[in-house]
């Protein structure tokens, strides 16, 4: 555990030439940031690789993901969503445990406020 609630993530990784401009930065949990690493592309459930992952600055979360309250899993609704769930391991046991606690406290799923 890092003790940090969120990481500042580079959508287009610095190692691939990405910069610190605001439009290239996003908040992410430590686990997702770790698994994203410097990947822009991911593999979906069917094994199709070399396709884009979700870009949190351009893509709308609700269009690509849904939350299953029974299983506590995030499910990809689109190919981009499925690849992102797979690449970032968004349904690993630790993530599911955290979601169960957040749901119990009425903190999940969060509804982002867009101003």
MMTF fields as JSON, N, C-alpha, C and O atoms, coordinates in Angstrom:
{
  "mmtfVersion": "1.0.0",
  "mmtfProducer": "UNKNOWN",
  "numBonds": 459,
  "numAtoms": 460,
  "numGroups": 115,
  "numChains": 1,
  "numModels": 1,
  "chainsPerModel": [1],
  "groupsPerChain": [115],
  "chainIdList": ["A"],
  "bondAtomList": [4, 2, 8, 6, 12, 10, 16, 14, 20, 18, 24, 22, 28, 26, 32, 30, 36, 34, 40, 38, 44, 42, 48, 46, 52, 50, 56, 54, 60, 58, 64, 62, 68, 66, 72, 70, 76, 74, 80, 78, 84, 82, 88, 86, 92, 90, 96, 94, 100, 98, 104, 102, 108, 106, 112, 110, 116, 114, 120, 118, 124, 122, 128, 126, 132, 130, 136, 134, 140, 138, 144, 142, 148, 146, 152, 150, 156, 154, 160, 158, 164, 162, 168, 166, 172, 170, 176, 174, 180, 178, 184, 182, 188, 186, 192, 190, 196, 194, 200, 198, 204, 202, 208, 206, 212, 210, 216, 214, 220, 218, 224, 222, 228, 226, 232, 230, 236, 234, 240, 238, 244, 242, 248, 246, 252, 250, 256, 254, 260, 258, 264, 262, 268, 266, 272, 270, 276, 274, 280, 278, 284, 282, 288, 286, 292, 290, 296, 294, 300, 298, 304, 302, 308, 306, 312, 310, 316, 314, 320, 318, 324, 322, 328, 326, 332, 330, 336, 334, 340, 338, 344, 342, 348, 346, 352, 350, 356, 354, 360, 358, 364, 362, 368, 366, 372, 370, 376, 374, 380, 378, 384, 382, 388, 386, 392, 390, 396, 394, 400, 398, 404, 402, 408, 406, 412, 410, 416, 414, 420, 418, 424, 422, 428, 426, 432, 430, 436, 434, 440, 438, 444, 442, 448, 446, 452, 450, 456, 454],
  "bondOrderList": [1, 1, 1, 1, 1, 1, 1, 1, 1, 1, 1, 1, 1, 1, 1, 1, 1, 1, 1, 1, 1, 1, 1, 1, 1, 1, 1, 1, 1, 1, 1, 1, 1, 1, 1, 1, 1, 1, 1, 1, 1, 1, 1, 1, 1, 1, 1, 1, 1, 1, 1, 1, 1, 1, 1, 1, 1, 1, 1, 1, 1, 1, 1, 1, 1, 1, 1, 1, 1, 1, 1, 1, 1, 1, 1, 1, 1, 1, 1, 1, 1, 1, 1, 1, 1, 1, 1, 1, 1, 1, 1, 1, 1, 1, 1, 1, 1, 1, 1, 1, 1, 1, 1, 1, 1, 1, 1, 1, 1, 1, 1, 1, 1, 1],
  "groupList": [{"groupName": "UNK", "atomNameList": ["N", "CA", "C", "O"], "elementList": ["N", "C", "C", "O"], "formalChargeList": [0, 0, 0, 0], "bondAtomList": [1, 0, 2, 1, 3, 2], "bondOrderList": [1, 1, 2], "singleLetterCode": "X", "chemCompType": "L-PEPTIDE LINKING"}],
  "groupTypeList": [0, 0, 0, 0, 0, 0, 0, 0, 0, 0, 0, 0, 0, 0, 0, 0, 0, 0, 0, 0, 0, 0, 0, 0, 0, 0, 0, 0, 0, 0, 0, 0, 0, 0, 0, 0, 0, 0, 0, 0, 0, 0, 0, 0, 0, 0, 0, 0, 0, 0, 0, 0, 0, 0, 0, 0, 0, 0, 0, 0, 0, 0, 0, 0, 0, 0, 0, 0, 0, 0, 0, 0, 0, 0, 0, 0, 0, 0, 0, 0, 0, 0, 0, 0, 0, 0, 0, 0, 0, 0, 0, 0, 0, 0, 0, 0, 0, 0, 0, 0, 0, 0, 0, 0, 0, 0, 0, 0, 0, 0, 0, 0, 0, 0, 0],
  "groupIdList": [1, 2, 3, 4, 5, 6, 7, 8, 9, 10, 11, 12, 13, 14, 15, 16, 17, 18, 19, 20, 21, 22, 23, 24, 25, 26, 27, 28, 29, 30, 31, 32, 33, 34, 35, 36, 37, 38, 39, 40, 41, 42, 43, 44, 45, 46, 47, 48, 49, 50, 51, 52, 53, 54, 55, 56, 57, 58, 59, 60, 61, 62, 63, 64, 65, 66, 67, 68, 69, 70, 71, 72, 73, 74, 75, 76, 77, 78, 79, 80, 81, 82, 83, 84, 85, 86, 87, 88, 89, 90, 91, 92, 93, 94, 95, 96, 97, 98, 99, 100, 101, 102, 103, 104, 105, 106, 107, 108, 109, 110, 111, 112, 113, 114, 115],
  "secStructList": [7, 7, 1, 7, 1, 7, 3, 3, 3, 3, 1, 1, 7, 4, 4, 4, 6, 7, 7, 7, 7, 4, 4, 4, 3, 3, 3, 3, 7, 2, 2, 2, 2, 2, 2, 2, 6, 6, 7, 1, 3, 3, 7, 7, 6, 6, 7, 7, 7, 1, 3, 3, 7, 7, 7, 6, 6, 6, 1, 7, 2, 2, 2, 2, 3, 3, 3, 3, 6, 6, 6, 6, 3, 3, 3, 3, 1, 1, 2, 2, 2, 2, 2, 2, 2, 2, 2, 6, 6, 6, 6, 1, 2, 2, 2, 2, 2, 2, 2, 2, 2, 2, 2, 2, 6, 6, 7, 1, 1, 7, 7, 7, 7, 7, 7],
  "xCoordList": [0.848, 0.0, 0.886, 1.877, 0.541, 1.379, 1.035, 1.842, -0.155, -0.573, -1.092, -1.457, -1.129, -1.601, -2.921, -3.005, -3.943, -5.256, -5.285, -5.845, -4.696, -4.673, -3.274, -2.468, -3.004, -1.766, -2.094, -3.195, -1.141, -1.245, -0.644, 0.554, -1.486, -1.106, -0.974, -1.747, 0.004, 0.181, -0.603, -0.284, -1.62, -2.425, -1.526, -1.547, -0.749, 0.286, 1.59, 2.094, 2.145, 3.263, 4.482, 4.827, 5.111, 6.342, 7.407, 8.152, 7.473, 8.489, 8.305, 9.218, 7.121, 6.851, 6.752, 6.299, 7.181, 7.182, 6.069, 5.952, 5.243, 4.167, 4.722, 5.824, 3.954, 4.4, 3.488, 2.519, 3.83, 3.056, 1.952, 1.445, 1.573, 0.482, -0.81, -1.007, -1.67, -2.9, -3.726, -4.261, -3.829, -4.635, -4.051, -4.698, -2.839, -2.224, -2.182, -1.56, -2.828, -2.798, -4.188, -5.196, -4.224, -5.485, -5.205, -4.087, -6.217, -6.099, -6.481, -7.422, -5.738, -6.002, -5.644, -4.849, -6.223, -5.821, -4.436, -4.019, -3.75, -2.384, -2.325, -1.424, -3.276, -3.272, -3.459, -2.736, -4.427, -4.652, -3.439, -3.056, -2.844, -1.675, -0.515, 0.207, -0.345, 0.715, 0.519, 1.461, -0.701, -0.948, -1.009, -0.707, -1.394, -1.377, 0.057, 0.402, 0.904, 2.315, 2.445, 1.865, 3.194, 3.345, 2.559, 2.894, 1.515, 0.704, -0.338, -1.0, -0.467, -1.551, -2.533, -3.685, -2.047, -2.83, -2.99, -2.173, -4.043, -4.276, -4.873, -5.195, -5.017, -5.571, -6.939, -7.098, -7.914, -9.238, -9.391, -8.449, -10.593, -10.859, -10.665, -10.359, -10.845, -10.704, -9.258, -8.973, -8.349, -6.944, -6.525, -5.417, -7.395, -7.048, -6.211, -6.676, -4.988, -4.06, -3.937, -4.541, -3.125, -2.772, -3.97, -4.082, -4.846, -5.998, -5.987, -5.497, -6.518, -6.444, -7.188, -8.231, -6.596, -7.243, -8.074, -7.993, -8.866, -9.654, -8.738, -7.718, -9.109, -8.422, -9.353, -10.375, -9.015, -9.926, -10.139, -11.054, -9.325, -9.491, -10.415, -10.931, -10.629, -11.461, -12.695, -13.755, -12.563, -13.652, -14.522, -14.024, -15.81, -16.742, -16.909, -17.3, -16.601, -16.59, -17.871, -17.802, -19.024, -20.292, -20.613, -21.449, -19.972, -20.19, -19.426, -19.774, -18.387, -17.502, -17.565, -17.106, -18.136, -18.15, -19.513, -20.283, -19.784, -20.937, -20.523, -19.608, -21.211, -20.922, -21.982, -23.175, -21.558, -22.468, -22.496, -21.543, -23.578, -23.683, -23.65, -23.233, -24.08, -24.061, -22.638, -22.252, -21.878, -20.525, -19.472, -18.33, -19.858, -18.963, -17.933, -16.94, -18.17, -17.212, -17.568, -18.732, -16.52, -16.707, -16.698, -15.867, -17.624, -17.711, -17.546, -18.113, -16.77, -16.619, -17.845, -18.255, -18.432, -19.585, -19.136, -19.886, -17.938, -17.386, -16.054, -15.55, -15.491, -14.173, -13.127, -12.266, -13.197, -12.26, -12.414, -11.419, -13.64, -13.893, -13.378, -12.753, -13.63, -13.177, -11.659, -11.103, -10.985, -9.512, -8.977, -8.009, -9.608, -9.136, -9.343, -8.45, -10.5, -10.747, -9.702, -9.185, -9.387, -8.416, -6.997, -6.315, -6.548, -5.186, -4.922, -3.859, -5.89, -5.71, -6.106, -6.009, -6.551, -6.942, -7.932, -7.764, -8.944, -9.896, -10.795, -11.536, -10.739, -11.554, -10.719, -11.202, -9.476, -8.645, -9.257, -10.014, -8.947, -9.546, -9.399, -10.334, -8.259, -8.079, -9.037, -9.562, -9.257, -10.185, -11.614, -12.37, -11.982, -13.328, -13.549, -14.632, -12.527, -12.631, -12.839, -13.676, -12.092, -12.246, -13.637, -14.27, -14.13, -15.468, -16.546, -17.525, -16.376, -17.365, -17.443, -18.531, -16.295, -16.273, -16.866, -17.636, -16.511, -17.048, -18.557, -19.272, -19.057, -20.495, -21.216, -22.296, -20.62, -21.206, -21.336, -22.265, -20.414, -20.425, -21.159, -21.12, -21.82, -22.522, -21.593, -21.995, -20.369, -19.394, -19.148, -18.388, -19.782, -19.554, -20.847, -21.558, -21.212, -20.441, -20.654, -21.756, -19.563, -19.622, -20.218, -20.036, -20.902, -21.438, -20.637, -20.842, -19.724, -18.91, -19.75, -20.721, -19.366, -20.021, -19.244, -18.047, -19.916, -19.271, -19.797, -21.002, -18.887, -19.302, -18.927, -19.2],
  "yCoordList": [-1.184, 0.0, 1.237, 1.295, 2.198, 3.376, 4.486, 5.393, 4.439, 5.522, 6.717, 7.731, 6.611, 7.679, 7.217, 6.113, 8.05, 7.644, 7.517, 6.556, 8.463, 8.439, 8.729, 9.367, 8.257, 8.584, 9.563, 9.553, 10.39, 11.258, 10.478, 10.194, 10.143, 9.252, 10.032, 10.953, 9.658, 10.243, 9.387, 8.214, 9.963, 9.23, 8.728, 7.543, 9.612, 9.229, 9.208, 10.268, 8.027, 7.88, 8.751, 8.971, 9.232, 10.019, 9.222, 9.773, 7.912, 7.073, 6.984, 6.581, 7.361, 7.349, 8.764, 8.961, 9.751, 11.128, 12.002, 13.164, 11.463, 12.247, 13.324, 13.195, 14.371, 15.503, 15.692, 14.958, 16.702, 17.013, 18.038, 18.626, 18.262, 19.204, 18.645, 17.431, 19.533, 19.138, 18.108, 17.168, 18.279, 17.364, 15.963, 15.063, 15.763, 14.448, 13.813, 12.765, 14.425, 13.917, 13.474, 14.053, 12.436, 11.932, 11.324, 10.889, 11.298, 10.626, 9.164, 8.836, 8.297, 6.867, 6.217, 6.757, 5.07, 4.343, 3.734, 3.557, 3.426, 2.915, 1.617, 1.432, 0.729, -0.559, -0.386, -0.995, 0.442, 0.663, 1.328, 0.981, 2.278, 2.955, 1.973, 2.029, 1.088, 0.082, -0.807, -1.03, -1.313, -2.226, -1.519, -2.122, -0.256, 0.488, 0.711, 0.55, 1.087, 1.331, 2.266, 3.352, 1.858, 2.719, 2.178, 2.451, 1.411, 0.822, 1.814, 2.501, 1.874, 2.599, 1.61, 1.939, 0.402, -0.648, -1.8, -1.981, -2.583, -3.722, -4.889, -4.799, -5.994, -7.214, -7.436, -7.299, -7.775, -8.018, -9.478, -10.266, -9.822, -11.177, -12.246, -13.398, -11.862, -12.819, -12.937, -13.709, -12.191, -12.279, -11.362, -11.491, -10.432, -9.484, -8.37, -7.661, -8.22, -7.239, -6.028, -5.952, -5.083, -3.897, -3.018, -2.506, -2.853, -1.968, -0.981, -1.313, 0.226, 1.277, 0.94, 0.287, 1.42, 1.39, 2.661, 3.563, 2.728, 3.915, 5.12, 5.039, 6.222, 7.491, 8.314, 8.809, 8.468, 9.151, 10.62, 11.236, 11.193, 12.593, 12.744, 13.833, 11.674, 11.756, 10.861, 11.222, 9.7, 8.723, 8.944, 9.358, 8.668, 8.815, 7.46, 6.471, 7.445, 6.223, 5.406, 4.216, 6.025, 5.292, 4.669, 3.769, 5.13, 4.535, 3.222, 2.398, 3.037, 1.877, 0.849, -0.281, 1.236, 0.341, 0.32, 1.278, -0.812, -0.9, -1.643, -2.466, -1.338, -1.947, -2.989, -2.688, -4.223, -5.292, -5.36, -5.833, -4.891, -4.815, -6.187, -6.3, -7.228, -8.581, -9.12, -9.611, -9.016, -9.579, -8.556, -8.916, -7.282, -6.153, -5.94, -5.238, -6.542, -6.422, -5.278, -4.912, -4.724, -3.776, -4.59, -5.48, -4.281, -4.997, -4.008, -2.915, -4.404, -3.583, -3.715, -4.826, -2.594, -2.593, -2.497, -2.855, -2.024, -1.858, -2.59, -3.066, -2.678, -3.306, -2.537, -3.143, -1.22, -0.393, -0.702, -0.87, -0.778, -1.088, -2.462, -2.619, -3.45, -4.813, -4.892, -5.545, -4.234, -4.246, -3.557, -4.018, -2.455, -1.701, -2.499, -2.539, -3.132, -3.983, -5.083, -5.383, -5.686, -6.769, -6.269, -6.837, -5.226, -4.719, -4.199, -4.448, -3.479, -2.874, -3.811, -3.452, -5.008, -6.031, -5.439, -5.564, -4.806, -4.062, -4.945, -4.434, -6.269, -7.173, -8.168, -9.238, -7.814, -8.656, -8.716, -7.82, -9.741, -9.894, -8.664, -8.329, -7.996, -6.821, -5.696, -4.983, -5.545, -4.522, -4.859, -3.974, -6.129, -6.551, -6.362, -5.962, -6.648, -6.441, -4.965, -4.618, -4.105, -2.662, -2.206, -1.426, -2.684, -2.295, -2.739, -2.023, -3.926, -4.413, -3.471, -3.164, -3.02, -2.092, -0.742, -0.157, -0.25, 1.036, 0.956, 1.89, -0.163, -0.33, -0.384, 0.187, -1.069, -1.158, 0.217, 0.464, 1.095, 2.451, 3.444, 4.652, 2.933, 3.778, 4.748, 5.853, 4.329, 5.155, 4.657, 5.268, 3.561, 2.987, 2.418, 1.792, 2.57, 3.334, 4.831, 5.306, 5.543, 6.998, 7.563, 7.006, 8.629, 9.352, 10.636, 11.569, 10.703, 11.914, 13.142, 13.079, 14.234, 15.507, 16.223, 16.473, 16.548, 17.249, 18.665, 18.89, 19.62, 21.02, 21.693, 22.88],
  "zCoordList": [0.0, 0.0, 0.0, 0.729, -0.795, -0.937, 0.04, 0.244, 0.655, 1.532, 0.756, 1.351, -0.551, -1.42, -2.027, -2.564, -1.943, -2.434, -3.954, -4.481, -4.655, -6.111, -6.621, -5.944, -7.811, -8.509, -9.627, -10.177, -9.947, -11.111, -12.269, -12.294, -13.212, -14.294, -15.593, -15.86, -16.387, -17.713, -18.711, -18.903, -19.344, -20.313, -21.435, -21.766, -22.012, -22.969, -22.171, -21.8, -21.9, -20.97, -21.29, -22.451, -20.236, -20.377, -21.123, -21.933, -20.842, -21.483, -22.994, -23.715, -23.468, -24.91, -25.474, -26.601, -24.676, -25.141, -24.6, -24.99, -23.702, -23.096, -22.173, -21.641, -21.994, -21.18, -19.972, -19.776, -19.169, -17.972, -18.216, -17.261, -19.464, -19.727, -19.144, -19.088, -18.719, -18.027, -18.811, -18.223, -20.107, -20.918, -21.019, -21.555, -20.514, -20.536, -19.147, -18.969, -18.17, -16.806, -16.366, -16.769, -15.53, -14.985, -13.611, -13.336, -12.758, -11.47, -11.649, -12.37, -10.983, -11.068, -9.743, -8.974, -9.479, -8.273, -8.528, -9.672, -7.452, -7.565, -8.372, -9.19, -8.141, -8.831, -10.338, -11.127, -10.737, -12.168, -12.816, -13.933, -12.114, -12.655, -12.834, -13.829, -11.876, -11.963, -13.194, -13.954, -13.39, -14.505, -15.856, -16.886, -15.858, -17.121, -17.544, -18.715, -16.576, -16.835, -18.035, -18.039, -19.042, -20.216, -21.413, -22.565, -21.122, -22.198, -22.719, -21.942, -24.01, -24.669, -25.285, -25.566, -25.483, -26.118, -25.154, -24.25, -25.344, -24.472, -25.217, -26.402, -24.495, -25.042, -24.411, -23.198, -25.222, -24.678, -24.26, -24.346, -23.808, -23.318, -24.387, -24.077, -25.635, -26.738, -27.212, -28.127, -26.608, -26.973, -28.1, -28.621, -28.491, -29.545, -28.925, -28.033, -29.396, -28.834, -29.748, -30.818, -29.276, -30.054, -30.395, -31.509, -29.439, -29.589, -28.428, -27.349, -28.626, -27.588, -26.304, -26.302, -25.209, -23.899, -23.749, -24.583, -22.692, -22.409, -22.225, -21.539, -22.837, -22.614, -21.727, -22.203, -20.439, -19.519, -19.833, -19.286, -20.694, -21.085, -22.287, -22.536, -23.026, -24.229, -24.158, -24.671, -23.527, -23.477, -22.233, -21.186, -22.357, -21.247, -20.563, -21.184, -19.267, -18.47, -18.658, -18.968, -18.475, -18.497, -19.856, -19.939, -20.9, -22.218, -22.389, -23.235, -21.582, -21.759, -20.635, -20.803, -19.473, -18.314, -17.643, -17.707, -16.995, -16.118, -14.859, -14.874, -13.775, -12.48, -12.191, -12.229, -11.899, -11.526, -9.997, -9.378, -9.396, -7.938, -7.273, -6.12, -7.975, -7.397, -7.243, -6.183, -8.323, -8.315, -7.899, -7.614, -7.866, -7.574, -8.676, -8.479, -9.823, -10.921, -11.851, -12.016, -12.453, -13.544, -14.821, -14.999, -15.704, -16.974, -18.108, -18.091, -19.084, -20.274, -21.153, -21.488, -21.529, -22.433, -23.884, -24.792, -24.102, -25.446, -25.512, -24.495, -26.698, -26.845, -26.04, -25.402, -26.066, -25.279, -23.797, -23.092, -23.324, -21.92, -21.537, -20.488, -22.365, -22.082, -22.027, -21.144, -22.964, -22.956, -21.708, -21.103, -21.326, -20.168, -18.886, -18.039, -18.727, -17.552, -17.486, -16.41, -18.621, -18.675, -18.38, -17.528, -19.063, -18.912, -17.5, -16.932, -16.937, -15.62, -14.486, -13.312, -14.841, -13.856, -12.838, -11.625, -13.375, -12.557, -11.693, -10.853, -11.89, -11.088, -10.292, -9.923, -10.031, -9.175, -7.774, -7.399, -7.004, -5.673, -4.769, -4.041, -4.799, -3.952, -4.357, -3.502, -5.657, -6.149, -5.731, -5.333, -5.82, -5.426, -3.927, -3.498, -3.141, -1.691, -1.38, -0.546, -2.037, -1.816, -2.238, -1.526, -3.394, -3.856, -2.893, -2.682, -2.296, -1.324, -0.126, 0.359, 0.342, 1.47, 1.081, 1.843, -0.098, -0.56, -0.729, -0.363, -1.287, -1.483, -0.142, 0.012, 0.825, 2.168, 2.816, 3.586, 2.505, 3.066, 2.154, 2.388, 1.126, 0.152, -0.574, -0.936, -0.779, -1.494, -2.911, -3.663, -3.276, -4.592, -5.118, -4.332, -6.343, -7.308, -7.128, -6.854, -7.292, -7.194, -8.47, -9.552, -8.341, -9.493, -9.623, -8.847, -10.593, -10.713, -11.021, -11.776, -10.436, -10.702, -11.788, -11.645, -12.86, -13.967, -13.986, -14.092, -13.884, -13.886, -15.177, -15.356]
}
